[in-house]
Amino acid sequence: MKASYILAVLAAVALSVVVSACGGSDVRSGADERAAAQLQVSTAGWKTDFSRHTVPLSEFRSGGPGRDGIPPIDEPTTVSQEDADKFLDDREPVLVVEQGQAVRAYPLQILIWHEIVNDELDARPIAVTYCPLCNSSVVFDRRVDGRVLTFGTTGNLRRSDLVMWDRQTESWWQQLSAEAVVGRLSGERLEVLASQTLSWADFRRSFPDGDVLSRDTGFERDYGRNPYVGYDERDSQPFLFDGQTDDRLPAKEYVIAVFVDEDKPLVIPFSRLVREPVVNAQSGGTPFVALYKEGVVSSLDNAAISRSEDIGTSAAFDRRLDGRTLEFRAVEGGYVDRQTASRWDITGRAIKGPLKGKRLRPLRHDQQFWFALAAFLPNAKILG
């Protein structure tokens, strides 16, 4: 896909809204000026302390729109599942977040146009993020040192990944590493929270009491349409990615990364999971299982997301339960453990058999394109 086309797409996503500043003067020290000179993106209007950074400033690239040109959702509202049924197809992907007894679905048909939702779930401030260029969904706790941050889009990319900014210090944050990489908070990390991508049908089935992010965002967008048509072609090159991609897998191979060891995740390509929907493995001292299920469409394929290619989804869970390590296998329509023959679903719940009602502990896992994960975690180990 040509860079000129992607630039046009990003401009369309922003609907030509270019937000250049939040006000204030542009006064910097000499050190700050020298640091900013290394940047290849505009610093106009930013109050960011560019003299503090943990990555080379030369690595940032403009994605097209300016600051918050792709606008975050700051005042999210929710709708019932009955209302969401009117705009969501059964196979459409939703990002599911659980906190305490609360559970919420964030449709990718909305996230693709906004990339960040500043929300609160069970009294916990969270940021729900999605970078279409990396196909990466990551959920964070918005608190750092007792302060609640709110996030926006800088309009810039690094290694093709979303670079966020917080409105409290104007520090810049890397989505995939959860780290502040430029500004006063450089070196700080956000806590990454467990989340899971499900089909809309599976969310309704598994979480009948959950609510859904509303399309009433305060912005006029063509929700349900994909502005990045064909971007997930497996062998195509990522947009604004400098250098060589890791050739152990095709750049845009869908993968699940399991983060038992934060710095050395275990990666399973979807091409393996299609053939082998259950992978029993171990990371360090933690036995885990990765489950795969068909019936979830891509958000980056067809112009109409609901008519896109079925890519499926995956999830990872700790296999230990009540002092016993379970081993799983796939059966038609689900999974069973060999120890008790209980039947399980994609959310890690036992739905039939001796263990009915039990649930496996979810592990932090991300789904994204291979190139993006490898760019930030080159020590990732591929299983299969």
ABEGO torsion letter per residue (X at the ends): XBAAAAAAAAAAAAGGBBBABAEEBBBBBAAAAAAAAABABBABGBABBAABBABBAAABBBAGBBBGABBBBABBBBBBAAAAAAABBAABBBBBBBBEABBBBBBAAAAAAAGBBBBBBGGBBBBBBBBAAAGBBBBBBABBGGBBBBBBBAGBBBGGBBBBBBAAAGBBBBAAAGBBABEAABGBBBBBBBBBBBBAAAAAAABAABBBBBABAGBBBBBGBBAABGAABAABBBBGBBEBBBAABBAABBBBBBBABAABBBBBBAAAAAABABBBBBBEABBBBBBBBBGBBBAABBABAAABBBAEBBBBBBABBGGBBBBBBBBBGEBBBAAAGBBBBAAGBBABEAABGBBBBBBBBBBBBAAAAAAABAABBBBX
